[in-house]
Amino acid sequence: MSIKVTIIGAGSVVFSLGLVKDLCLTESLKGCKVCFMDINEERLDIIYKLGMRYAEDLGAGLQFERTLDREESLQDADFVINTATITHNEHFMKRRRELTARYGYFYGHTGMPEYHNLQLMLDVAKDMERICPNAWVLQAGNPVFEGTTLMTRETCIKVCGLCHGHYGYRTIAQTIGLDPARVTWQAPGLNHNIWLTHFYYEGKDAYPILDAWIRDKSEAYWEERRKSGGISAQMSPAAIHQYKMYGLMPLGDTPRWGGWWYHTDLETHSRWYGSSLGDTPEGRDLVLRHKDELLQRMKKAAYDPVSVLSASSAIRRPPNSTSR
């Protein structure tokens, strides 16, 4: 019996091709049915055509469907991957920016609730209770922790939240001169609140190596990165400050949040993160421009048979983007 995987919000330029790649490369899913669902017909058509091309090139034998109707997409689903977000598009980003600026807040960390995204997650879970009650929902769109908690409390659906933030250990290892393949690590926590509790290199505690890097090399590293375009949040002064306060390194998007004191104004934000980008109006504009450029490349690859869109470029996240 073939497995059916439904992807809600399949028009995402960040997630969907990466999901198709993973499905195609998972041998046990060969021949499974993938249903793309989105309310944007153009984007839905683009991802459908690219998915067909990608699966054919890899010989994955996946069966693809597409629909604008959420209830239709959930029929006979075994797994539902929800990547959809309402408040991360250009319209909502601009509204948020204008509202926060009007009341004198620095854009990005006003604590504004993700009501619309949470309501969408709950609506999907309630639809699943009626249509595919035995299916799992894999929640990829933010806010992951709040959304999975809400769906678990309000429905009987099996829920799993997905976050890639723990891979921040690789950035730490590479920055301080360690081979990530030789690192043993553990990083429990919640979405955007993840901490490196175990950090070993070739069987030995690697935290002393990190301490030496902070003491001897961090300032030169930050100065160099400031000149060359900015510091990654993972190894920013804010991340190291959190490490010194709490005794563990924060991972993923955790350094980007940390505390209100990093985000009181643009000057303070730049001091802690070494750049005026990231969670700033300029940084958000850069993310939106990058997403639009990627969408145009995807469109060309979908409708031009001689055009090539590499898997790596298709799934690469936009600069300064969040986890979702």
ZIDA-V947751 format. One record per pair of residues at least 4 apart in sequence whose ideal C-beta (glycine too) atoms are under 7 Angstrom apart, sorted by sequence separation. I is the first residue (numbers start at 1). J is the second residue. If there is no record, write none. Layout:
i & j
I & J
I & J
This chain:
i & j
12 & 16
15 & 19
16 & 20
17 & 21
18 & 22
19 & 23
20 & 24
21 & 25
22 & 26
40 & 44
41 & 45
42 & 46
43 & 47
44 & 48
45 & 49
46 & 50
47 & 51
48 & 52
49 & 53
50 & 54
51 & 55
52 & 56
53 & 57
54 & 58
69 & 73
70 & 74
88 & 92
89 & 93
90 & 94
91 & 95
92 & 96
93 & 97
94 & 98
95 & 99
96 & 100
97 & 101
98 & 102
114 & 118
115 & 119
116 & 120
117 & 121
118 & 122
119 & 123
120 & 124
121 & 125
122 & 126
123 & 127
124 & 128
125 & 129
127 & 131
128 & 132
129 & 133
143 & 147
144 & 148
145 & 149
146 & 150
147 & 151
148 & 152
149 & 153
150 & 154
151 & 155
168 & 172
169 & 173
170 & 174
171 & 175
172 & 176
178 & 182
189 & 193
200 & 204
206 & 210
207 & 211
208 & 212
209 & 213
210 & 214
211 & 215
212 & 216
213 & 217
214 & 218
217 & 221
218 & 222
219 & 223
220 & 224
221 & 225
222 & 226
223 & 227
224 & 228
231 & 235
232 & 236
235 & 239
237 & 241
238 & 242
239 & 243
240 & 244
241 & 245
242 & 246
250 & 254
253 & 257
254 & 258
258 & 262
260 & 264
264 & 268
265 & 269
266 & 270
267 & 271
268 & 272
269 & 273
276 & 280
279 & 283
280 & 284
281 & 285
282 & 286
283 & 287
284 & 288
285 & 289
286 & 290
287 & 291
288 & 292
289 & 293
290 & 294
291 & 295
292 & 296
293 & 297
294 & 298
295 & 299
296 & 300
297 & 301
298 & 302
299 & 303
300 & 304
309 & 313
310 & 314
311 & 315
312 & 316
317 & 321
38 & 43
55 & 60
67 & 72
87 & 92
88 & 93
100 & 105
105 & 110
128 & 133
139 & 144
173 & 178
178 & 183
189 & 194
200 & 205
201 & 206
213 & 218
225 & 230
226 & 231
231 & 236
234 & 239
243 & 248
250 & 255
263 & 268
270 & 275
273 & 278
277 & 282
278 & 283
309 & 314
10 & 16
23 & 29
38 & 44
67 & 73
74 & 80
86 & 92
101 & 107
151 & 157
174 & 180
189 & 195
200 & 206
225 & 231
233 & 239
243 & 249
262 & 268
263 & 269
270 & 276
276 & 282
277 & 283
301 & 307
55 & 62
100 & 107
128 & 135
152 & 159
173 & 180
187 & 194
199 & 206
262 & 269
300 & 307
301 & 308
36 & 44
139 & 147
151 & 159
187 & 195
199 & 207
201 & 209
242 & 250
250 & 258
301 & 309
7 & 16
128 & 137
139 & 148
187 & 196
188 & 197
222 & 231
277 & 286
97 & 107
100 & 110
170 & 180
173 & 183
187 & 197
239 & 249
262 & 272
266 & 276
23 & 34
36 & 47
148 & 159
185 & 196
186 & 197
239 & 250
269 & 280
298 & 309
7 & 19
36 & 48
52 & 64
125 & 137
186 & 198
297 & 309
51 & 64
124 & 137
148 & 161
185 & 198
242 & 255
137 & 151
169 & 183
184 & 198
185 & 199
266 & 280
36 & 51
222 & 237
48 & 64
96 & 112
145 & 161
169 & 185
184 & 200
239 & 255
242 & 258
263 & 279
298 & 314
34 & 51
144 & 161
183 & 200
238 & 255
5 & 23
48 & 66
121 & 139
144 & 162
169 & 187
183 & 201
144 & 163
182 & 201
236 & 255
137 & 157
139 & 159
182 & 202
238 & 258
139 & 160
166 & 187
234 & 255
44 & 66
136 & 158
137 & 159
138 & 160
139 & 161
140 & 162
218 & 240
233 & 255
139 & 162
178 & 201
183 & 206
233 & 256
256 & 279
44 & 68
117 & 141
136 & 160
138 & 162
238 & 262
117 & 142
3 & 29
10 & 36
117 & 143
121 & 147
125 & 151
129 & 155
214 & 240
5 & 32
7 & 34
10 & 37
11 & 38
41 & 68
87 & 114
129 & 156
165 & 192
169 & 196
291 & 318
4 & 32
10 & 38
34 & 62
36 & 64
114 & 142
118 & 146
122 & 150
129 & 157
163 & 191
166 & 194
178 & 206
290 & 318
2 & 31
3 & 32
4 & 33
5 & 34
6 & 35
7 & 36
8 & 37
9 & 38
11 & 40
34 & 63
36 & 65
39 & 68
87 & 116
114 & 143
118 & 147
121 & 150
122 & 151
126 & 155
128 & 157
165 & 194
290 & 319
2 & 32
7 & 37
24 & 54
30 & 60
31 & 61
32 & 62
33 & 63
34 & 64
35 & 65
36 & 66
37 & 67
86 & 116
87 & 117
117 & 147
121 & 151
125 & 155
161 & 191
2 & 33
4 & 35
6 & 37
16 & 47
20 & 51
24 & 55
30 & 61
86 & 117
178 & 209
287 & 318
11 & 43
33 & 65
35 & 67
85 & 117
114 & 146
118 & 150
122 & 154
125 & 157
11 & 44
17 & 50
21 & 54
37 & 70
176 & 209
286 & 319
287 & 320
10 & 44
20 & 54
24 & 58
86 & 120
176 & 210
238 & 272
286 & 320
287 & 321
237 & 272
238 & 273
11 & 47
24 & 60
37 & 73
84 & 120
236 & 272
10 & 47
176 & 213
236 & 273
237 & 274
283 & 320
24 & 62
35 & 73
172 & 210
236 & 274
23 & 62
82 & 121
233 & 273
82 & 124
231 & 273
278 & 320
231 & 274
277 & 320
80 & 124
230 & 274
231 & 275
145 & 190
230 & 275
233 & 278
145 & 191
144 & 191
230 & 277
80 & 128
226 & 274
225 & 274
197 & 248
196 & 248
222 & 274
74 & 127
195 & 248
196 & 249
74 & 128
77 & 132
80 & 135
82 & 137
195 & 250
196 & 251
71 & 127
75 & 131
76 & 132
79 & 135
85 & 141
194 & 250
195 & 251
70 & 127
74 & 131
78 & 135
79 & 136
80 & 137
81 & 138
82 & 139
83 & 140
84 & 141
85 & 142
194 & 251
74 & 132
77 & 135
82 & 140
83 & 141
194 & 252
79 & 138
81 & 140
82 & 141
71 & 131
175 & 235
194 & 254
171 & 232
192 & 253
193 & 254
8 & 70
19 & 81
172 & 234
192 & 254
171 & 234
172 & 235
171 & 235
187 & 251
8 & 73
192 & 257
168 & 234
6 & 73
16 & 83
6 & 74
15 & 83
253 & 322
253 & 323
6 & 77
12 & 83
252 & 323
4 & 76
8 & 80
4 & 77
5 & 78
8 & 81
9 & 82
4 & 78
5 & 79
6 & 80
7 & 81
8 & 82
9 & 83
3 & 78
8 & 83
9 & 84
5 & 81
7 & 83
8 & 84
172 & 249
169 & 251
168 & 251
168 & 252
166 & 251
165 & 251
166 & 252
165 & 252
164 & 252
165 & 253
163 & 252
165 & 254
8 & 124
15 & 140
192 & 323
9 & 141
109 & 260
109 & 263
108 & 263
106 & 263
106 & 264
165 & 323
106 & 265
164 & 323
106 & 266
163 & 323
106 & 269
109 & 279
108 & 279
108 & 280
107 & 280
107 & 281
142 & 322
142 & 323
142 & 324
141 & 324
97 & 281
140 & 324
97 & 284
93 & 284
93 & 288
90 & 288
85 & 324
50 & 298
50 & 301
46 & 298
50 & 302
46 & 299
49 & 302
46 & 302
50 & 309
13 & 291
13 & 294
13 & 295
13 & 298
21 & 311
21 & 315
17 & 314
18 & 315
17 & 315
14 & 317
14 & 318
14 & 321
